[in-house]
Amino acid sequence: MPEWTRNTPWRQGHLLSDEAVTAIGLINTEYPGDTVVIVATHSCDLTQLPDKEPRIEVVVGRRIQELDGNYTHAKSPRTLHIGFEGDEPLLAEFVITEKHFIPKKLLEDFEPAIISRLSPAGLETFQLWLASRYRRSAFPDEFERRLTETKLSDKIAKAVRQHGEMITAVFFDVDDGQEIARTGPNDIYVLDIYLLHVTVPDFNAAEIAAKRAKKAIEHAFKAKLHNTQTGNWQNIELRYVEVISENAMTYLQSKLLKKWRLDYINLGAEPQQPVLAE
């Protein structure tokens, strides 16, 4: 019987073969016929012998027919939609709560399913998604409440979803980064939004898509919160929406701005903290 060695072929982002999935019993309970399982453990830990690192972390997902733009590029820390290339390309959905640990010895008799694999960019996205569970940005509860009750959170999500493969992230700057307690509709938050778009394979198409999303978001905020007669805002003032490419965002911006996740994370009892670029 084969034994686990430092020369193991297994790497982070590899898929288990259907044979391995069946033998180990890792089944997607809602979609058993579409089960797909990916290795989450880092490659450096996979090469460690079982007496040092005895278990492997995997995520049980499912094959899907199309990608939802709100779940691509690790925009949501709970759900990831991602494509695999190779001889048998596929699209898959992974939910972060479906992580499982299995003993390394269970994979000693199996090889990775290399006929479907992540591209280097896809592997980076998968890593960012895994990390985002613990590094995601948070916003004040009152700000989130206003954004949700006005349905503007849905409007932003809809605008981004239509161009999900071209818009890789949405960043918020609330009150210029200051944590201020707001009360009442006339005590307004000031919001700047940054839409980050890809540069390849078509920079111009991506920029146009981001500008369309910008226009939709601006229209939604003005229609809901801006009084055209008085020129006043209520609850949240949208100061501007800036379209910026991945190549143009500075390191300083990536540190100061907070990524807005499409599942509307609340601040809760914890103080708001800046995050590094993901």
C-alpha positions as CSV (number, residue, x, y, z in Angstrom):
1,M,0.0,0.0,0.0
2,P,1.4,3.5,-0.9
3,E,2.5,5.7,2.0
4,W,2.4,9.5,2.2
5,T,5.7,11.0,1.4
6,R,7.1,14.5,0.8
7,N,6.9,13.8,-2.9
8,T,3.1,13.6,-2.8
9,P,1.4,14.9,-6.0
10,W,-1.3,16.6,-4.0
11,R,-1.4,20.4,-4.0
12,Q,-3.7,23.1,-2.8
13,G,-6.5,23.7,-5.3
14,H,-6.4,20.1,-6.6
15,L,-9.7,18.3,-7.1
16,L,-10.4,14.8,-5.8
17,S,-11.4,12.3,-8.5
18,D,-14.9,11.0,-8.5
19,E,-13.5,7.6,-7.4
20,A,-11.8,9.2,-4.4
21,V,-14.9,11.2,-3.5
22,T,-17.1,8.1,-3.5
23,A,-14.5,6.0,-1.6
24,I,-14.2,8.6,1.2
25,G,-17.8,9.5,1.3
26,L,-17.6,13.2,0.7
27,I,-21.0,13.9,-0.8
28,N,-22.8,17.2,-1.4
29,T,-26.0,16.4,0.5
30,E,-28.2,18.8,-1.6
31,Y,-26.7,17.9,-5.0
32,P,-25.0,14.5,-4.6
33,G,-24.8,13.9,-8.4
34,D,-22.8,17.1,-8.9
35,T,-20.4,16.7,-6.0
36,V,-16.9,18.2,-6.5
37,V,-14.3,18.3,-3.7
38,I,-11.3,20.7,-3.6
39,V,-8.2,20.6,-1.4
40,A,-7.9,23.7,0.8
41,T,-4.8,22.7,2.8
42,H,-1.7,24.7,1.7
43,S,0.8,22.8,-0.4
44,C,3.6,23.2,2.1
45,D,1.4,21.5,4.7
46,L,0.5,18.7,2.3
47,T,4.2,17.8,1.9
48,Q,4.5,17.3,5.6
49,L,4.4,13.7,6.8
50,P,1.2,12.5,8.6
51,D,2.9,12.5,12.0
52,K,3.4,16.3,11.7
53,E,0.3,17.2,9.7
54,P,-2.1,14.3,9.9
55,R,-5.2,15.8,8.3
56,I,-6.1,17.5,5.0
57,E,-8.8,20.2,4.8
58,V,-11.1,20.0,1.9
59,V,-14.2,21.9,0.7
60,V,-17.2,19.9,-0.6
61,G,-18.9,21.8,-3.5
62,R,-20.9,21.1,-6.6
63,R,-20.8,21.5,-10.3
64,I,-22.9,24.4,-11.7
65,Q,-24.0,25.5,-15.2
66,E,-23.1,29.2,-15.0
67,L,-21.3,31.6,-12.7
68,D,-23.1,34.2,-10.6
69,G,-21.1,37.4,-10.8
70,N,-21.7,38.2,-7.2
71,Y,-19.7,35.1,-6.2
72,T,-16.8,35.3,-8.6
73,H,-13.4,36.8,-7.7
74,A,-13.9,36.0,-4.0
75,K,-16.4,38.8,-3.6
76,S,-18.4,36.9,-1.0
77,P,-16.6,35.2,1.9
78,R,-19.3,32.5,2.1
79,T,-19.8,31.4,-1.5
80,L,-17.3,31.1,-4.3
81,H,-18.1,30.5,-8.0
82,I,-15.0,29.6,-10.0
83,G,-14.0,27.9,-13.2
84,F,-11.6,25.1,-13.8
85,E,-9.7,24.6,-17.1
86,G,-8.1,21.5,-18.6
87,D,-9.3,18.5,-20.6
88,E,-12.6,18.6,-18.7
89,P,-13.3,22.2,-17.8
90,L,-16.0,22.8,-15.3
91,L,-17.7,25.5,-13.2
92,A,-18.1,24.9,-9.5
93,E,-19.6,26.4,-6.4
94,F,-18.1,26.1,-3.0
95,V,-19.6,27.2,0.3
96,I,-17.2,28.0,3.2
97,T,-19.3,26.1,5.8
98,E,-18.7,22.8,3.8
99,K,-15.1,22.5,4.9
100,H,-14.1,19.1,6.3
101,F,-10.9,17.5,7.6
102,I,-9.9,14.0,6.4
103,P,-6.9,11.9,7.4
104,K,-4.1,12.0,4.8
105,K,-4.0,8.2,4.7
106,L,-7.4,8.3,2.9
107,L,-5.8,9.9,-0.1
108,E,-2.7,7.7,-0.3
109,D,-4.2,5.5,-2.9
110,F,-5.5,8.3,-5.1
111,E,-4.1,10.8,-7.6
112,P,-5.5,14.3,-8.1
113,A,-8.0,14.8,-10.8
114,I,-5.7,16.9,-13.0
115,I,-8.1,16.8,-16.0
116,S,-9.8,19.7,-14.3
117,R,-7.5,22.3,-12.7
118,L,-7.4,25.9,-11.5
119,S,-5.3,28.4,-13.5
120,P,-2.6,30.3,-11.5
121,A,-5.1,33.2,-11.3
122,G,-7.8,30.8,-10.2
123,L,-5.7,29.4,-7.4
124,E,-5.0,32.9,-6.1
125,T,-8.7,33.6,-6.1
126,F,-9.3,30.4,-4.2
127,Q,-6.7,31.4,-1.6
128,L,-8.1,34.9,-1.2
129,W,-11.6,33.3,-0.7
130,L,-10.3,31.0,2.0
131,A,-8.5,33.9,3.8
132,S,-11.5,36.3,3.5
133,R,-13.4,34.3,6.0
134,Y,-11.1,35.7,8.7
135,R,-10.1,39.1,7.1
136,R,-13.3,40.5,5.8
137,S,-14.1,44.1,6.3
138,A,-16.8,45.3,8.7
139,F,-19.0,48.4,8.8
140,P,-21.0,50.0,11.5
141,D,-24.4,48.3,12.2
142,E,-26.3,51.6,11.7
143,F,-24.6,52.1,8.3
144,E,-25.5,48.6,7.2
145,R,-29.0,48.9,8.5
146,R,-29.6,52.0,6.4
147,L,-28.0,50.4,3.3
148,T,-30.2,47.3,3.7
149,E,-33.5,48.9,4.7
150,T,-33.3,51.3,1.7
151,K,-32.6,48.2,-0.6
152,L,-29.5,50.0,-1.8
153,S,-27.4,47.0,-0.9
154,D,-29.5,45.0,-3.3
155,K,-29.1,47.7,-6.0
156,I,-25.3,47.6,-5.7
157,A,-25.3,43.8,-5.8
158,K,-27.5,43.9,-8.9
159,A,-25.3,46.5,-10.7
160,V,-22.2,44.5,-10.0
161,R,-23.7,41.1,-10.8
162,Q,-24.4,42.0,-14.4
163,H,-20.7,42.5,-14.9
164,G,-19.3,40.0,-12.3
165,E,-16.4,38.7,-14.3
166,M,-15.1,42.2,-15.1
167,I,-15.7,43.9,-11.7
168,T,-13.4,42.2,-9.2
169,A,-14.1,44.2,-6.1
170,V,-16.2,46.9,-4.5
171,F,-14.5,49.2,-2.0
172,F,-16.2,51.5,0.5
173,D,-14.8,54.6,2.2
174,V,-17.3,55.5,4.9
175,D,-16.9,58.9,6.6
176,D,-13.3,59.2,5.3
177,G,-12.4,56.2,7.5
178,Q,-13.6,57.7,10.7
179,E,-15.8,55.7,13.1
180,I,-18.6,58.1,13.9
181,A,-21.9,57.2,15.7
182,R,-24.8,58.4,13.6
183,T,-28.4,58.9,14.7
184,G,-31.4,59.9,12.7
185,P,-31.9,60.3,8.9
186,N,-30.4,63.8,8.9
187,D,-27.2,62.6,10.6
188,I,-25.8,61.2,7.4
189,Y,-22.9,58.9,6.5
190,V,-20.7,60.1,3.7
191,L,-19.9,57.3,1.3
192,D,-17.3,57.0,-1.5
193,I,-17.4,53.8,-3.6
194,Y,-14.6,52.4,-5.8
195,L,-15.3,49.8,-8.5
196,L,-12.3,47.8,-9.3
197,H,-12.2,46.2,-12.8
198,V,-9.9,43.8,-14.6
199,T,-7.3,44.8,-17.2
200,V,-7.2,41.6,-19.2
201,P,-8.3,40.3,-21.6
202,D,-10.1,43.5,-22.6
203,F,-9.4,46.6,-20.6
204,N,-11.9,48.8,-22.5
205,A,-14.8,46.4,-22.2
206,A,-14.1,46.1,-18.5
207,E,-13.9,49.8,-18.0
208,I,-17.2,50.3,-19.9
209,A,-18.9,47.6,-17.7
210,A,-17.7,49.3,-14.5
211,K,-18.9,52.7,-15.7
212,R,-22.3,51.1,-16.4
213,A,-22.4,49.8,-12.9
214,K,-21.3,53.2,-11.6
215,K,-24.2,54.9,-13.4
216,A,-26.7,52.4,-12.0
217,I,-25.4,52.8,-8.5
218,E,-25.5,56.6,-8.7
219,H,-29.0,56.6,-10.0
220,A,-30.2,54.2,-7.3
221,F,-28.8,56.4,-4.5
222,K,-30.1,59.6,-5.9
223,A,-33.6,58.2,-6.5
224,K,-33.8,56.9,-2.9
225,L,-31.9,59.3,-0.7
226,H,-31.4,62.6,-2.6
227,N,-33.9,65.4,-2.6
228,T,-33.6,67.2,-5.9
229,Q,-35.5,70.2,-4.7
230,T,-33.4,71.0,-1.6
231,G,-30.2,69.3,-2.8
232,N,-30.1,67.5,0.6
233,W,-29.3,63.9,1.3
234,Q,-30.8,61.6,4.0
235,N,-29.2,58.6,5.8
236,I,-26.3,58.2,3.4
237,E,-24.7,60.7,1.0
238,L,-23.1,59.1,-2.0
239,R,-20.2,61.6,-2.6
240,Y,-18.9,59.8,-5.7
241,V,-18.3,56.4,-7.4
242,E,-14.9,56.0,-8.9
243,V,-14.0,53.4,-11.5
244,I,-10.4,52.2,-11.2
245,S,-8.4,49.4,-12.8
246,E,-6.5,46.7,-10.9
247,N,-3.3,48.2,-12.2
248,A,-4.1,51.7,-11.1
249,M,-5.1,51.0,-7.4
250,T,-2.3,52.0,-5.2
251,Y,-1.0,50.1,-2.2
252,L,-2.1,52.9,0.1
253,Q,-5.6,52.8,-1.2
254,S,-5.7,49.0,-0.8
255,K,-4.8,49.5,2.9
256,L,-7.2,52.3,3.7
257,L,-10.3,51.3,1.8
258,K,-12.6,48.5,3.0
259,K,-13.8,45.8,0.6
260,W,-17.6,45.6,0.6
261,R,-18.7,42.0,0.6
262,L,-21.9,41.1,-1.2
263,D,-23.4,39.3,1.9
264,Y,-23.5,42.6,3.9
265,I,-21.3,41.9,6.9
266,N,-22.1,43.8,10.0
267,L,-19.8,45.3,12.6
268,G,-21.4,43.8,15.6
269,A,-19.6,44.6,18.9
270,E,-16.1,44.8,17.4
271,P,-14.5,48.1,16.6
272,Q,-14.0,48.8,12.9
273,Q,-10.5,47.9,11.7
274,P,-8.6,48.7,8.6
275,V,-7.5,45.7,6.5
276,L,-4.6,45.1,4.3
277,A,-5.1,44.4,0.6
278,E,-6.3,40.9,0.0
